[in-house]
Amino acid sequence: MPASLIDGAAEPKADTTYLSRPAPGIIGALFCGYLAVGLPLPVIPLFIHDKLDFNSLVVGVVIGIQFLATVLSRGYAGHLTDLHGGKHSALRGAAISATAGALYLAAAMPVLSPDISLALIFVGRLIAGLGESLFVTGCVSWSIASVGPQRAGMSMSWTGIAMFAALAIGAPIGMGLYRAWGLETAMMACVLAPAVGGVIALREHPYATPPGPRLPFHKVISQIWREGAGLMLQGVGLSGLTAFASLYFAARHWDNAGFVMTAFGVGFIFVRVVFGSLPDKVSGYRVALWSLVIEATGQLIIWTASSETAALAGALITGLGCALIFPALGVEALKRVPPANRGSAMGAFVAFLDIAYGVSGPVSGAIAAEFGYASVYLFGATCAVIGAVLVRTARFSKA
């Protein structure tokens, strides 16, 4: 994507009117761009382990490095968004994500040695982390700018739906392409998806970031850490479902583990679609508090489940609870910073969720090894309850 086109979005003019709903092009661009996250998830581990013949430790390091790059670049992404607008960040993120896909594609060349292929994938994962950070922070902030702060909760609901759908669809598509036509075809999709997202983004209006004083990133974090910590504690439950549900079902000799995320997704998307604007109408803290209680209930049902039907019901209820926590706490986080710092606030806020996914997996694994897979969901319920208590205290704290 030419740099001149990216730079053309660098200085959006201030908007005086807002849309009643997030711009469809922004949501569509986010969906396409986030496919680049889901597409390689099941593919790269298989390629590294089965084709390149590296062990599981190497697989874990290569997959986890993208998480590290994403967390470390959230501050930069937020700062860039505040300075130049969400469209500028999104276009840069799309170009960088497509570059990461090109490195994956190059790694599939049969003439390369396993070590060189692994090095290309490793660098690609680092670059993909930066691309994801820029693209997601840019699109989320850009979407909020299109509707204004009074509809920020609804905006975050729709951006969350786009990301969740891209992740849920991207992984099986990537696996299908890999099984049918090999890594080259699957990785070509990782180039095309963010490129299409960038083309869609390029056509959208560059809704402006409000002018004003800008805080250093560490001060932004100090303002929104309670909301971020609540979001992080919410992420433990979802992490437990994605990482250990299949093992939990197998240990209980239950079938249909594949429907766990389906049940979660049904509850999640239903609440996002029907009640997505609720955080804009009532206190975001109140919405988050009750959502965390519902999530904890779902996790407890999975922990005590005596049948797969009960476990699937727990996953559904967990999805109902998780659905509005991001927009509810995100709305309150935005209120704690000056308008010109919304991009940085969103970057910091999402980083807490990145940390949750990166840390809770190993912690839950250690708990499962010691106490069994069911205990993972007791851990998730406990974290949700702690999150509810934290949200309760954050509600009455001064910004």
Beta strands, then each sheet from edge to edge (+ up, - down):
end
